[in-house]
Amino acid sequence: MSADEFRRHGHALVDWVADYWESLSRRPVRPAEPPGAVAARLPAAPPEAGDGFAGLLDDLDRVVLPGMTHWQHPGFLAYFPANTSGPSVLGDLVAAGLGVQGMLWATGPACTEVETVMLDWLATLLDLPERFRSTSRGGGVIQDSASSAALVATLAGLHRAGGGRWRTSGVAAGRFTVYTSTQGHSSIEKAARIAGLGDAAVRLVDVDPATLAMRPAALREALAADVAAGARPAVVVATIGTTSTTAVDPLPEIGAICREYGVWLHVDAAYAGAAAVCPELRWSHAGVELADSYCFDPHKWLLTGFDCDAFWVADREELVSALTVMPEYLRNAATEAGAVLDYRDWGVPLGRRFRALKLWFVLRWYGAEGLRAHIRAGVALAQRFASHVAADDRFEIVAPHPFSLVCFRLTAGDAVSQALLERVNADGRFYLTHTRVDGAYVLRMAVGSPRTTESDIDALWSLLSGAATDLLR
Amino acid sequence: MSADEFRRHGHALVDWVADYWESLSRRPVRPAEPPGAVAARLPAAPPEAGDGFAGLLDDLDRVVLPGMTHWQHPGFLAYFPANTSGPSVLGDLVAAGLGVQGMLWATGPACTEVETVMLDWLATLLDLPERFRSTSRGGGVIQDSASSAALVATLAGLHRAGGGRWRTSGVAAGRFTVYTSTQGHSSIEKAARIAGLGDAAVRLVDVDPATLAMRPAALREALAADVAAGARPAVVVATIGTTSTTAVDPLPEIGAICREYGVWLHVDAAYAGAAAVCPELRWSHAGVELADSYCFDPHKWLLTGFDCDAFWVADREELVSALTVMPEYLRNAATEAGAVLDYRDWGVPLGRRFRALKLWFVLRWYGAEGLRAHIRAGVALAQRFASHVAADDRFEIVAPHPFSLVCFRLTAGDAVSQALLERVNADGRFYLTHTRVDGAYVLRMAVGSPRTTESDIDALWSLLSGAATDLLR
């Protein structure tokens, strides 16, 4: 592809993306097609000769869009939304064009250093403790997801709990155990499985029935029982903003218990961490200074495209010591001088993209003010929705909702609540998901898109309310 | 950012990328700056107010470019190159704009199905066995890197070797072992460490001194000794194109031994897999039908931007069974009907980008013909370089070079060979790296960029030859 062809096709595709975004509110948020429909529109084999993108834009419209779940749609209120933005897309474009692979500082000094500075900037933005900064003994790194962050934290915790023998002998030497609440994310169980502990090593600690937050006393009991039985607690994962309901585990108490037991404390704030850009929401992060590691996903609620999980450790040497492997072909003068960070030793994959560019673009485009305004708008929309729900006695709100997720149900029970979700999603304007709280079927409404407006929220409520009337008739 | 602002900035950044590519041959391939120089050009804190990208293009030139190792430079002949292309960058642009997160089929039908079809297309392009296709019992998926592919293969091997108990009980129940050659990639050792086996569980099998390929007899001995000692062999990783020298392990013999022992065979063709687009290079893949899993990196030598590792399994159910975890909030009708692939169960992270788009763009732009021409050009340039080296009796070629990597040294020894590498890299036009072969210091020259020409190769040789004359004086 010549430079001129790249310019021409590039401009056309930038415009295609802008057109796509402008079209979103006119599209159904989810596709109506059955499995296999997209695949059936593609040829069975690759072309023998290149076709110079003949019909490419048409094919994006014809093949891809009818099979899209539109995550950037104003009515996407499912899971935790993952919203990108213009600046993020443009940062990714530059990163793709530079095509640098920053596995070592030496293979990408700018890739490495911009990442270090952006993670320090984010730490400032969230008012994270000084110990997580690169200027202290800690530092931040971009992981693909909070799943990988949980895995890396688990490995660092095993390295510590194994007293230096884990790298060589693995986990067979000790009965290592892992702790999170019953509301902790499934990635914690998956991390324990990957790390060779097996699902049986995971302790799901009981929660307070009203707040759904981990009960510190229950954590202490679990730790004490395991230690008494000869197990070695390796990592406790506390959550700020659980996936089901955005419960906030009490970090001050949990952190104190972890210190007492010498256990690695990882804090998973995948979704709600972004809220800490607002001073009035930083109560959720009380006690974070007790964590050994902490992560949140700018790709969820901070206008940065997936993938971008920001992960910090308080002691970078402990992490690097757990993960480093040094073959001859990666040896280089900068690494051996000890003067640089080599991010390959901070995660699973060796190769790394220049993901910090999109953070740089997002932070300079919006500024701290713009990001706070975005979070506040999401919280306000969720509160508006919650007010509608609370004012209708056919509904109940089932958990605290300090951020932008509201969990609710029909008091008439599970079957009708499930039917309500199906009815609302079938309409096409909105996409909500569900969870279970204490066994009960619950609907989740999570705001994330900067495109979602008050009138969207009111229209959703009107749809829900009308559907409830039909279903309860 | 309004749609108009996105168009305007997007067009400018597309042009900036095109200008950057056109400028590459005039830039030194590596930066001259010491550690910390890039960071020092960035403010210490994020801006309070957004600045609308004031000075953005200037800042890319001023802050980032002086700290770049230019992986897309025609003189980048280091490591294994990782070359992107115009179509790949544009595919990534569309993926970033769509912002879909394809963890489940339901959260991105097009994201999932295009990926499945593109991996089938790649399997056709490489003439991989039918059993790896989604139309059979296998299937392909994109991992971020061959490191993650090695980890996933290790986990699947443990699941099989553990006889169904690994998911629950982990690796403590058995003394599991892992095998690769002394030339296998460091990610295999790292995968064993992550999986809780510890470095001591990794057996580095002896190689043939001439070819540096794994000796099947040595593998058999290692397996037999471990089994006799009560260990459970979990995975053998054979390599097509080792990192040091592109040695090709003999898959037919290795595969037969793995079947005999019931051990998972993973084939790591991270770099050299791309060569299989050319029928005349498919001898390297003889025996691949015996593999349980196979991977190669389109992001290395197939004009697709990092990250894009293509990973296949022969039995997808075995992989999914190893990795699946199903919390309530991810349950959905399509998954429960068993009619779809949910790629979250094929790797470590839950969330997933639409990386298949860049593959689609690359395959339709170049076609099979264009990709074969790219591989053949790289092989021809490496052979041209090897001819120069072979004709100069101060130098020796230290390993077979069937692909685009040539390993060579000065016969005068390690110190002068190392000095030669430093001298050549200091020139700024080329970047080569080193390895050790049987203890000896060896230079590596790896072609990957479509921008590298015969005159580059001749200029490199002229530089090497002249530097050798100086050093040997």
Interface residues (C-beta under 8 A of the other chain):
Chain A: M1 A3 E5 F6 R7 H9 G10 H11 L13 V14 D15 W16 V17 A18 Y20 W21 E22 P31 E33 P35 G36 A37 V38 A39 L42 A44 A45 P46 P47 E48 A49 G50 D51 G52 F53 L56 L60 V63 V64 L65 P66 G67 M68 T69 H70 W71 Q72 A78 Y79 A82 N83 T84 S85 G86 P87 S88 V89 L90 D92 L93 V94 A96 G97 L98 G99 V100 Q101 W105 A106 T107 G108 P109 A110 C111 E113 V114 T116 V117 D120 W121 L122 T124 L125 D144 S145 A146 S147 S148 L151 L155 L158 W166 R167 T168 S169 G170 V171 A172 R175 H185 S186 S187 E189 K190 A192 R193 I194 A195 G196 L197 G198 D199 A200 A201 T243 S244 H299 G305 F306 D307 L323 V325 M326 P327 E328 Y329 L330 A334 A339 V340 V348 P349 L350 G351 R353 L357 F361 L363 R364 W365 Y366 G367 A368 E369 G370 T433 H434 T435 R436 R444
Chain B: M1 A3 E5 F6 R7 H9 G10 H11 L13 V14 D15 W16 V17 A18 Y20 W21 E22 P31 E33 P35 G36 A37 V38 A39 L42 A44 A45 P46 P47 E48 A49 G50 D51 G52 F53 L56 L60 V63 V64 L65 P66 G67 M68 T69 H70 W71 Q72 A78 Y79 A82 N83 T84 S85 G86 P87 S88 V89 L90 D92 L93 V94 A96 G97 L98 G99 V100 Q101 W105 A106 T107 G108 P109 A110 C111 E113 V114 T116 V117 D120 W121 L122 T124 L125 D144 S145 A146 S147 S148 L151 L155 L158 W166 R167 T168 S169 G170 V171 A172 R175 H185 S186 S187 E189 K190 A192 R193 I194 A195 G196 L197 G198 D199 A200 A201 T243 S244 H299 G305 F306 D307 L323 V325 M326 P327 E328 Y329 L330 A334 A339 V340 V348 P349 L350 G351 R353 L357 F361 L363 R364 W365 Y366 G367 A368 E369 G370 T433 H434 T435 R436 R444
